[in-house]
């Protein structure tokens, strides 16, 4: 998403690497495989890296412009509990893309599963790597336009999330500024919202951020 009409500097872009995976070892299975990879780069020796294979995922910031609200959930994460003792995180809708799905289809499915409603509009914002030193997870972030009054925890979501949170946009941005929320997907989405709040009506009208 370019900022205004400022030209994009080609030097500030990720580039393909002249490297090849020469060996792959599965260290552990489970919910996601954990692998040891050996990569050969141009003119360099073989590098060994351990990696959690997560692949493509989506995150959705559900927003109700008429009510000025976002729809969030609270969910227990053991990694957060280990990191800082605050394991009950405030989060946005998120999930991994299945083999037979597009990111947009996954985003719609996850909204239905986690907050009980399908967005009337999904706008793709951008795609990013969550932690490329540890995992190959690549997340596509969407803005999802919803009727917040219809949001509910239902079915499988009740076993995963402990609460559904309807928050005024200003309250969510205040939590971001105060540092009271730490989930990376949520923080990234709220940072985007803070930067683009004044453009929301146009983005929804056109269905695009460009």
QUIPEGI-V975248 format. One record per residue. N is the residue number from 1. SS is DSSP state (2 for helix, 1 for strand, 0 for the rest). D_FIRST is the distance of its C-alpha to the first C-alpha in Angstrom with 1 decimal. Layout:
BEGIN
n=(N	N)
ss=(SS	SS)
d_first=(D_FIRST	D_FIRST)
END
This chain:
BEGIN
n=(1	2	3	4	5	6	7	8	9	10	11	12	13	14	15	16	17	18	19	20	21	22	23	24	25	26	27	28	29	30	31	32	33	34	35	36	37	38	39	40	41	42	43	44	45	46	47	48	49	50	51	52	53	54	55	56	57	58	59	60	61	62	63	64	65	66	67	68	69	70	71	72	73	74	75	76	77	78	79	80	81	82	83	84	85	86	87	88	89	90	91	92	93	94	95	96	97	98	99	100	101	102	103	104	105	106	107	108	109	110	111	112	113	114	115	116	117	118	119	120	121	122	123	124	125	126	127	128	129	130	131	132	133	134	135	136	137	138	139	140	141	142	143	144	145	146	147	148	149	150	151	152	153	154	155	156	157	158	159	160	161	162	163	164	165	166	167	168	169	170	171	172	173	174	175	176	177	178	179	180	181	182	183	184	185	186	187	188	189	190	191	192	193	194	195	196	197	198	199	200	201	202	203	204	205	206	207	208	209	210)
ss=(0	0	0	0	0	0	0	0	0	0	0	0	0	0	0	0	0	0	1	1	1	1	1	1	1	1	1	1	0	0	0	0	0	1	1	1	1	1	1	1	1	0	0	0	0	1	1	1	1	1	1	1	0	0	0	1	1	1	1	1	1	1	1	1	0	0	0	0	1	1	1	1	1	1	1	1	0	2	2	2	2	2	2	2	0	0	0	1	1	1	1	0	1	1	1	1	0	0	0	0	0	0	2	2	2	2	2	2	2	2	2	2	2	2	2	0	0	0	0	0	1	1	1	1	1	1	1	1	1	0	0	0	0	0	1	0	0	1	1	1	1	1	1	1	1	0	0	2	2	2	0	0	0	0	0	0	2	2	2	2	1	1	1	1	1	1	1	1	2	2	2	2	2	2	2	2	2	2	0	0	0	0	0	2	2	2	2	2	2	2	2	2	2	2	2	2	2	2	2	2	2	2	2	2	2	2	0	0	0	0)
d_first=(0.0	3.8	6.6	9.1	10.6	10.9	11.4	10.0	13.1	14.3	16.4	13.5	12.9	14.9	17.8	20.4	23.6	27.0	28.4	30.4	31.5	35.3	36.4	35.2	37.3	36.8	37.9	37.6	36.7	36.1	33.1	30.9	32.5	32.7	33.1	34.3	32.7	34.0	31.8	33.1	31.0	31.9	34.9	34.7	36.7	35.8	33.6	34.1	31.5	31.8	28.9	28.4	27.2	24.9	22.5	19.9	19.3	17.4	17.0	17.0	16.9	19.6	19.6	22.4	21.4	25.0	26.4	23.6	23.7	21.9	23.9	24.3	27.0	29.3	30.1	32.4	30.9	33.6	31.4	30.5	34.2	35.1	32.5	33.4	35.7	33.2	32.8	32.1	28.3	26.2	23.4	21.1	21.7	21.1	22.9	23.1	22.6	26.1	27.1	27.5	24.3	20.7	18.1	18.1	21.9	21.9	19.8	22.3	25.2	24.3	24.0	27.4	28.9	27.7	27.6	29.8	27.5	25.1	22.0	22.5	18.8	16.2	12.5	10.5	7.6	7.3	10.3	12.2	15.8	17.9	20.6	21.0	24.3	25.8	24.2	22.2	20.6	17.0	15.4	13.1	12.2	13.0	13.8	17.4	19.3	22.9	26.3	26.9	30.6	30.9	29.3	32.0	32.7	34.6	36.0	34.5	32.2	35.3	36.2	32.8	31.7	34.2	32.7	30.1	28.7	27.6	26.3	25.4	21.8	23.3	25.4	22.6	20.8	24.2	24.7	21.5	22.7	26.2	25.3	27.3	24.8	24.0	22.5	19.4	17.6	18.6	17.7	14.2	13.8	15.7	13.7	10.6	13.2	14.7	11.6	10.9	14.6	15.4	12.9	14.2	16.7	14.6	12.1	15.3	17.1	14.7	13.7	10.0	6.9	6.5)
END
